[in-house]
Amino acid sequence: MLSLINLSKSFGGQQLFENLSLQMTARERLALIGRNGSGKSTLFKIITGQEEADSGEVRFPQNYQIAYLAQHLHFEKENILQEVLSALPESSDSLQYQAEKILFGLGFSKSDLDLPASHFSGGFQIRINLARSLVAAPQLLLLDEPTNYLDIISIRWFEDFLHAWPGELIVISHDQSFLDRISTHTAMLYRKKLRKISGSCEKIYHLIAEEEALHEKTRLNQEKKLKKEMEFIDRFRSKATKAAAVQSRLKLLAKTSRLEKIDSEENLDFSFSEAEFEADKMLECRELSFDYVAECIRERGLISKFSFLIKANERIAILGKNGKGKSTLLALMAGELKPNSGEIYQHPHLKVGYFGQTNIARLQNNLSIEEEIASVNSDLSQTRVRSLAGCMMFSGDEAQKKISVLSGGEKSRVLLAKLLAEPHNLLLLDEPTHHLDIESVQSLLQSIQEFSGSVVMVTHHEKILREFAERLIVFQNGEVFSFEGNYDEFLAKIGWQEEAIQKEENPGKNMNKQELRRARADLISEKSRRLTPLKKEMEKLEKQIETQEKQIQQWNTELLEAAQNSNVSILSTHPKQIKELQLQLDEAYVKLDQNLSEQEKVQGDYELING
């Protein structure tokens, strides 16, 4: 398995991480998270040998193959079969057979093999990249933002694929729901260190928040106590009768290791300016139709006679496969495009804020970040402009950078700052989370929920859909329709038809009713026999985990009290006890994850008996 030992790396005098260590276990699925710029992608490049660490080493067994699926799509061969074979040092008939087998398994047909990668959608291009990675039969897959170019259908397919993957995985993604569904462990690059636990992203965020709160509480208590000690020393320093006591306390202070204050992490600070809106009806699409006529445009026959009403204070998501018209519909609502037929009614007091990924190209390269933000609202003071730049983490001299030198993610943040610079009552957002880390995504979602106007968002993230959407606009089977309900209600009542087509036909379709009932009963009985011991083991593990977590919590409380009371006995014994019990707890969580994975596999094996 992969081992990272005391890795350190810096760029231009800035330390990314130091003394980083990691040990993978068999079939481990690790979610690697951390703020943008914390060094996640750099760590991948060190593991694959594309970059060197300043110190430390990377170890893995002999003949241990690692495949790196980068977030950028780049193809140069004539067809997809050659693209996949290009990942191998040599080509032969047997290797070609393996490449074809993998491509077929990923949903490509025989006729697809002669087509160039550019012929396929972003989701299938990811599959081509994945086939390139898999053809060498790696033991470890490194996936860097693999869902960036995937639509919601492809993401759900990809999750199923990774669940069945027999090797190890390390995945970087800003899609928290994707990470939580495929991972057994989470590692977080945080304050230049790596922290790994068994469990989800939410669990590690909660754990770190608790630890930092305890650290700060203990530090403040220590400061109070030190202050009292210094007051005693200053008061009795000159008195001979207290000389021994003063010296004793001075020696104690000299030996005391003082806790440092934890610096606060910089966050994106979203706060949308709001324009008043007192009417009920905001925007209405009436018999809207649109079709591109230019052959170079991929989206054809997109929207036909679609009608939809947006009212005040609504939360609406637009979803569907890539290339079907989601972004086009949003651009029509924003007035960026004109419909071929039909009309869009806007209330006279409507103030629309539009965030579109293609709008990055409209930023003026010769302007600074501050100048670009100020360009949308002449009433903004210089102080307010600098404040907006700071909200998007362009503080001080950073705000003077020219647009031309910014990365795609930084340009996206400039667009968001421009959106904050004007008051709106309707926000139209096309994948606004694309370049944000998990913390920033949550900050944006919170600000959207607090916004008093209406919001229409294009997104592929199921976690965002579940937290945000009250109504849906769905592109499916060549049509667009509205759904009055949330995402889970849509899945229950309609679902994704593309997934249903991909599933195997029921093998019992040729049986009579009596045979079907008998076969169904046998399957249920067999399923129960396989699940019962797993559930018993899970109950035992859950009780063990509950007991150990309560014990750790109790010891932490006692440790805090000991820090306040200078109880040396507890301060010396409890940390070791907590560490040992934490190791046992981590092992219990690993076993629980394995148990749950096995239960999911059993449930999947018998999925058809519920149909």
NUROGU-363229 format. One line per field, with one value per residue (C-alpha): z, y, x; residue in three letters. Coordinates in steps of 0.02 Angstrom, whole numbers. Example, Ala and Ser with C-alpha at 12.3 -4.5 7.8 and 13.67 -1.06 7.14 Angstrom:
REM NUROGU-363229
zz 390  357
yy -225  -53
xx 615  684
nuza ala  ser
END
This chain:
REM NUROGU-363229
zz 0  -23  118  130  258  322  156  149  2  -25  -175  -187  -1  43  139  69  195  311  388  303  329  266  267  149  185  67  -32  57  -24  35  9  6  51  94  41  -134  -135  12  -98  -142  -328  -287  -170  -313  -425  -291  -274  -464  -478  -581  -443  -303  -120  -27  98  146  39  -52  -32  -112  -146  -297  -454  -370  -514  -489  -614  -608  -679  -691  -696  -866  -1025  -1165  -1317  -1473  -1555  -1705  -1610  -1433  -1449  -1492  -1346  -1225  -1301  -1290  -1101  -1124  -1160  -1305  -1409  -1453  -1500  -1320  -1253  -1384  -1328  -1149  -1203  -1302  -1156  -1038  -1161  -1187  -999  -986  -1108  -1278  -1430  -1563  -1686  -1558  -1555  -1722  -1671  -1601  -1418  -1473  -1539  -1362  -1218  -1065  -968  -1097  -1116  -930  -966  -1104  -979  -854  -981  -1011  -825  -806  -953  -854  -714  -573  -389  -344  -432  -401  -455  -461  -474  -584  -582  -652  -829  -781  -783  -646  -739  -767  -586  -525  -647  -589  -407  -449  -544  -400  -275  -377  -400  -320  -282  -181  -218  -170  -232  -235  -261  -207  -221  -41  -76  -208  -85  57  -52  -119  24  178  250  240  245  261  218  353  423  325  406  352  466  422  499  462  407  308  268  392  530  506  498  659  743  697  753  922  943  900  1018  1158  1116  1124  1287  1365  1300  1375  1543  1535  1498  1648  1761  1695  1721  1903  1927  1856  1968  2119  2061  2030  2196  2305  2203  2322  2484  2559  2647  2479  2382  2381  2323  2187  2123  2124  2019  1900  1869  1841  1716  1623  1602  1549  1364  1313  1191  1034  972  816  669  587  412  273  202  50  120  13  51  -91  -106  -116  -221  -155  -243  -181  -323  -338  -520  -567  -735  -852  -1002  -1124  -1260  -1269  -1412  -1456  -1574  -1627  -1814  -1818  -1848  -1738  -1585  -1502  -1428  -1560  -1546  -1365  -1307  -1381  -1321  -1141  -1017  -839  -703  -572  -419  -277  -151  -245  -255  -423  -493  -677  -704  -838  -948  -1024  -1193  -1176  -1149  -964  -986  -1141  -1043  -907  -1038  -1115  -946  -920  -1091  -1156  -1296  -1390  -1415  -1590  -1538  -1382  -1258  -1087  -975  -842  -705  -724  -552  -585  -556  -627  -573  -695  -665  -820  -841  -1019  -949  -891  -1071  -1056  -916  -978  -969  -956  -800  -621  -509  -421  -587  -655  -499  -502  -686  -648  -525  -536  -367  -273  -163  -169  6  -47  -202  -94  28  -112  -176  0  15  -133  -51  -154  -12  -13  -165  -231  -287  -404  -507  -691  -752  -882  -752  -654  -656  -708  -526  -484  -632  -572  -403  -490  -577  -408  -336  -480  -439  -259  -318  -375  -290  -365  -329  -449  -462  -612  -571  -693  -595  -473  -364  -504  -441  -256  -116  3  134  3  -71  100  124  -45  -8  160  77  -56  79  167  4  6  -184  -299  -360  -514  -519  -639  -540  -547  -361  -275  -102  -166  -250  -87  18  -106  -230  -197  -380  -533  -718  -794  -964  -1006  -1158  -1278  -1186  -1045  -911  -739  -583  -432  -293  -227  -296  -190  -243  -425  -403  -321  -446  -611  -594  -726  -877  -941  -786  -811  -991  -934  -804  -851  -894  -758  -783  -725  -866  -947  -786  -743  -588  -474  -525  -500  -324  -279  -350  -261  -93  -116  -153  -2  109  40  58  241  277  209  293  468  529  453  545  710  689  646  805  907  824  846  1034  1048  955  1062  1223  1163  1102  1269  1360  1250  1277  1466  1466  1361  1487  1630  1534  1515  1701  1739  1634  1738  1904  1861  1895  1838  1857  1733  1616  1604  1588  1494  1327  1310  1357  1234  1095  1126  1133  977  882  939  887  714  692  741  612  477  520  520  348  281  356  275  107  117  161  12  -100  -37  -60  -238  -276  -235  -304  -430  -299  -257  -438
yy 0  182  264  449  487  664  752  940  1056  1244  1360  1532  1540  1486  1322  1209  1068  1002  831  756  569  449  261  182  14  -118  -62  105  245  410  581  713  885  1056  1235  1291  1314  1197  1079  936  926  955  805  699  755  709  536  508  579  732  842  817  851  964  822  655  503  409  220  83  -104  -168  -177  -68  27  203  288  476  543  730  858  926  840  834  721  716  544  506  397  345  171  251  373  228  129  284  260  99  88  -31  -93  -271  -370  -428  -251  -189  -322  -261  -80  -127  -229  -81  41  -77  -92  99  109  130  28  -54  86  217  155  239  409  552  602  772  682  638  737  789  640  516  606  575  390  393  469  337  198  267  253  78  -9  -32  -119  -1  -42  141  272  456  560  750  836  696  766  938  892  767  793  724  560  529  570  440  312  355  327  152  117  171  68  -86  -34  -172  -67  90  266  442  572  762  845  997  892  838  721  629  609  549  417  339  359  256  383  570  661  849  963  1094  1220  1137  967  813  745  577  493  350  430  575  755  817  713  783  963  935  851  991  1125  1038  1021  1203  1261  1156  1223  1403  1375  1293  1433  1569  1478  1460  1646  1689  1578  1647  1822  1783  1706  1862  1972  1871  1882  2071  2100  2001  2012  2137  2049  1938  1827  1782  1762  1571  1570  1698  1600  1439  1518  1597  1425  1351  1487  1459  1275  1307  1276  1415  1375  1482  1568  1483  1602  1612  1538  1658  1625  1689  1809  1810  1942  1979  2156  2151  2256  2272  2176  2182  2095  1908  1873  1903  1821  1712  1608  1594  1459  1482  1398  1408  1318  1364  1376  1379  1203  1235  1245  1077  1110  1086  1080  1129  1208  1193  1287  1291  1393  1430  1557  1620  1698  1799  1711  1545  1420  1332  1211  1172  997  867  797  908  987  981  1166  1208  1351  1409  1424  1524  1639  1665  1713  1834  1915  1858  1763  1798  1658  1598  1609  1642  1779  1813  1932  2025  2131  2315  2313  2155  2168  2015  1958  1831  1720  1622  1523  1592  1769  1743  1781  1953  2010  2146  2083  2258  2303  2266  2163  2323  2411  2264  2257  2447  2443  2371  2505  2686  2725  2611  2697  2643  2573  2466  2403  2352  2269  2166  2116  2065  1961  1860  1842  1977  2085  2221  2218  2061  2171  2266  2111  2121  2006  1937  1849  1766  1581  1518  1499  1676  1747  1654  1741  1910  1871  1830  1994  2088  1999  2060  2239  2273  2250  2112  2023  1877  1778  1666  1556  1436  1313  1448  1319  1253  1332  1340  1227  1140  1279  1413  1310  1303  1491  1526  1412  1496  1668  1607  1542  1711  1807  1873  1867  1717  1606  1493  1383  1257  1123  939  921  815  885  1062  1004  929  1081  1215  1166  1179  1166  1093  1123  957  921  736  630  777  888  1014  1013  1085  978  1044  964  937  825  671  682  689  533  441  492  507  470  474  376  356  254  142  106  56  -69  -251  -321  -422  -602  -668  -588  -756  -841  -863  -776  -929  -956  -771  -774  -929  -856  -692  -782  -881  -722  -633  -781  -790  -601  -613  -752  -646  -484  -549  -582  -418  -321  -407  -363  -183  -167  -231  -107  39  2  -10  156  242  184  234  406  441  389  502  646  619  613  772  859  798  856  1030  1038  974  1114  1239  1157  1106  923  850  669  687  798  664  508  560  612  439  353  460  421  233  233  342  211  77  190  218  29  8  137  46  -116  -24  51  -121  -193  -57  -82  -268  -234  -115  -250  -378  -253  -222  -408  -422  -254  -334  -416  -244  -211
xx 0  49  147  194  329  366  335  363  336  345  326  404  436  258  245  108  130  264  304  151  127  -7  -31  -159  -243  -312  -466  -465  -563  -492  -572  -434  -503  -435  -450  -401  -212  -180  -78  -196  -153  31  26  -43  99  227  149  159  336  286  356  481  451  573  596  520  482  345  342  237  264  358  249  118  36  -33  -149  -180  -343  -312  -452  -401  -457  -327  -338  -230  -253  -365  -489  -531  -452  -284  -308  -325  -180  -69  -65  35  221  191  46  -5  -160  -184  -169  -291  -413  -396  -423  -578  -645  -626  -707  -854  -872  -878  -1024  -941  -995  -888  -927  -873  -693  -651  -721  -615  -634  -702  -857  -913  -988  -887  -954  -895  -729  -702  -736  -604  -481  -532  -505  -329  -298  -371  -289  -128  -226  -171  -187  -215  -322  -287  -438  -420  -591  -661  -838  -794  -849  -984  -1171  -1282  -1315  -1130  -1089  -1215  -1142  -965  -1013  -1075  -915  -803  -903  -857  -674  -566  -412  -374  -435  -384  -509  -501  -670  -771  -930  -955  -1102  -997  -853  -962  -1045  -885  -760  -719  -596  -566  -398  -391  -246  -266  -143  -1  -36  -133  -268  -348  -501  -619  -781  -855  -807  -938  -859  -684  -748  -844  -695  -573  -698  -717  -528  -495  -633  -556  -382  -442  -537  -385  -272  -381  -385  -196  -177  -286  -184  -18  -82  -122  49  133  27  88  268  258  173  295  456  535  483  617  489  413  576  571  390  426  577  476  340  465  543  370  326  490  447  267  235  116  -23  -21  -179  -246  -255  -426  -438  -489  -662  -755  -884  -1041  -1172  -1290  -1357  -1546  -1666  -1843  -1981  -2160  -2255  -2287  -2239  -2057  -2023  -2126  -2074  -2220  -2215  -2027  -1933  -1748  -1630  -1454  -1432  -1242  -1175  -1024  -1137  -1165  -1338  -1474  -1663  -1648  -1810  -1984  -2140  -2084  -2185  -2131  -2168  -2045  -2124  -2048  -1936  -1919  -1775  -1771  -1641  -1612  -1543  -1510  -1373  -1239  -1275  -1464  -1500  -1485  -1362  -1456  -1619  -1532  -1454  -1627  -1698  -1553  -1583  -1413  -1502  -1664  -1792  -1837  -2019  -2120  -2082  -2007  -2104  -2006  -2084  -2034  -1950  -1850  -1663  -1575  -1402  -1328  -1177  -1126  -965  -943  -945  -766  -715  -796  -682  -564  -385  -310  -409  -362  -477  -536  -567  -666  -777  -804  -855  -1028  -1082  -1022  -1101  -980  -852  -671  -690  -837  -744  -595  -714  -794  -622  -575  -735  -671  -499  -413  -351  -217  -103  -192  -337  -218  -181  -228  -367  -246  -138  -280  -321  -492  -543  -486  -582  -735  -717  -706  -872  -949  -883  -965  -1127  -1113  -1079  -1257  -1426  -1535  -1698  -1673  -1511  -1478  -1327  -1244  -1133  -1071  -982  -870  -707  -748  -686  -807  -800  -837  -980  -1063  -1036  -1117  -1265  -1294  -1294  -1416  -1533  -1526  -1559  -1739  -1759  -1777  -1636  -1627  -1471  -1395  -1303  -1253  -1219  -1349  -1307  -1340  -1501  -1563  -1517  -1572  -1707  -1894  -1944  -1856  -1837  -1784  -1705  -1736  -1778  -1761  -1885  -1889  -2024  -2056  -2076  -2169  -2069  -1893  -1756  -1796  -1979  -1922  -1815  -1959  -2094  -1999  -1814  -1678  -1737  -1558  -1516  -1666  -1613  -1438  -1500  -1513  -1684  -1769  -1707  -1876  -1977  -2015  -2076  -2259  -2330  -2313  -2132  -2096  -2170  -2069  -1908  -1941  -1968  -1807  -1711  -1782  -1737  -1561  -1540  -1595  -1470  -1328  -1381  -1424  -1245  -1187  -1323  -1281  -1098  -1147  -1251  -1104  -985  -1106  -1122  -931  -910  -1041  -955  -781  -838  -922  -762  -654  -776  -769  -579  -571  -684  -575  -421  -494  -532  -357  -282  -380  -332  -153  -191  -24  -81  -225  -124  10  -101  -257  -177  -98  -261  -360  -235  -244  -433  -442  -341  -464  -608  -532  -515  -697  -749  -647  -738  -905  -868  -820  -980  -1087  -1000  -1036  -1218  -1231  -1157  -1284  -1425  -1365  -1356  -1542  -1599  -1716  -1827  -1894  -1942
nuza met  leu  ser  leu  ile  asn  leu  ser  lys  ser  phe  gly  gly  gln  gln  leu  phe  glu  asn  leu  ser  leu  gln  met  thr  ala  arg  glu  arg  leu  ala  leu  ile  gly  arg  asn  gly  ser  gly  lys  ser  thr  leu  phe  lys  ile  ile  thr  gly  gln  glu  glu  ala  asp  ser  gly  glu  val  arg  phe  pro  gln  asn  tyr  gln  ile  ala  tyr  leu  ala  gln  his  leu  his  phe  glu  lys  glu  asn  ile  leu  gln  glu  val  leu  ser  ala  leu  pro  glu  ser  ser  asp  ser  leu  gln  tyr  gln  ala  glu  lys  ile  leu  phe  gly  leu  gly  phe  ser  lys  ser  asp  leu  asp  leu  pro  ala  ser  his  phe  ser  gly  gly  phe  gln  ile  arg  ile  asn  leu  ala  arg  ser  leu  val  ala  ala  pro  gln  leu  leu  leu  leu  asp  glu  pro  thr  asn  tyr  leu  asp  ile  ile  ser  ile  arg  trp  phe  glu  asp  phe  leu  his  ala  trp  pro  gly  glu  leu  ile  val  ile  ser  his  asp  gln  ser  phe  leu  asp  arg  ile  ser  thr  his  thr  ala  met  leu  tyr  arg  lys  lys  leu  arg  lys  ile  ser  gly  ser  cys  glu  lys  ile  tyr  his  leu  ile  ala  glu  glu  glu  ala  leu  his  glu  lys  thr  arg  leu  asn  gln  glu  lys  lys  leu  lys  lys  glu  met  glu  phe  ile  asp  arg  phe  arg  ser  lys  ala  thr  lys  ala  ala  ala  val  gln  ser  arg  leu  lys  leu  leu  ala  lys  thr  ser  arg  leu  glu  lys  ile  asp  ser  glu  glu  asn  leu  asp  phe  ser  phe  ser  glu  ala  glu  phe  glu  ala  asp  lys  met  leu  glu  cys  arg  glu  leu  ser  phe  asp  tyr  val  ala  glu  cys  ile  arg  glu  arg  gly  leu  ile  ser  lys  phe  ser  phe  leu  ile  lys  ala  asn  glu  arg  ile  ala  ile  leu  gly  lys  asn  gly  lys  gly  lys  ser  thr  leu  leu  ala  leu  met  ala  gly  glu  leu  lys  pro  asn  ser  gly  glu  ile  tyr  gln  his  pro  his  leu  lys  val  gly  tyr  phe  gly  gln  thr  asn  ile  ala  arg  leu  gln  asn  asn  leu  ser  ile  glu  glu  glu  ile  ala  ser  val  asn  ser  asp  leu  ser  gln  thr  arg  val  arg  ser  leu  ala  gly  cys  met  met  phe  ser  gly  asp  glu  ala  gln  lys  lys  ile  ser  val  leu  ser  gly  gly  glu  lys  ser  arg  val  leu  leu  ala  lys  leu  leu  ala  glu  pro  his  asn  leu  leu  leu  leu  asp  glu  pro  thr  his  his  leu  asp  ile  glu  ser  val  gln  ser  leu  leu  gln  ser  ile  gln  glu  phe  ser  gly  ser  val  val  met  val  thr  his  his  glu  lys  ile  leu  arg  glu  phe  ala  glu  arg  leu  ile  val  phe  gln  asn  gly  glu  val  phe  ser  phe  glu  gly  asn  tyr  asp  glu  phe  leu  ala  lys  ile  gly  trp  gln  glu  glu  ala  ile  gln  lys  glu  glu  asn  pro  gly  lys  asn  met  asn  lys  gln  glu  leu  arg  arg  ala  arg  ala  asp  leu  ile  ser  glu  lys  ser  arg  arg  leu  thr  pro  leu  lys  lys  glu  met  glu  lys  leu  glu  lys  gln  ile  glu  thr  gln  glu  lys  gln  ile  gln  gln  trp  asn  thr  glu  leu  leu  glu  ala  ala  gln  asn  ser  asn  val  ser  ile  leu  ser  thr  his  pro  lys  gln  ile  lys  glu  leu  gln  leu  gln  leu  asp  glu  ala  tyr  val  lys  leu  asp  gln  asn  leu  ser  glu  gln  glu  lys  val  gln  gly  asp  tyr  glu  leu  ile  asn  gly
END
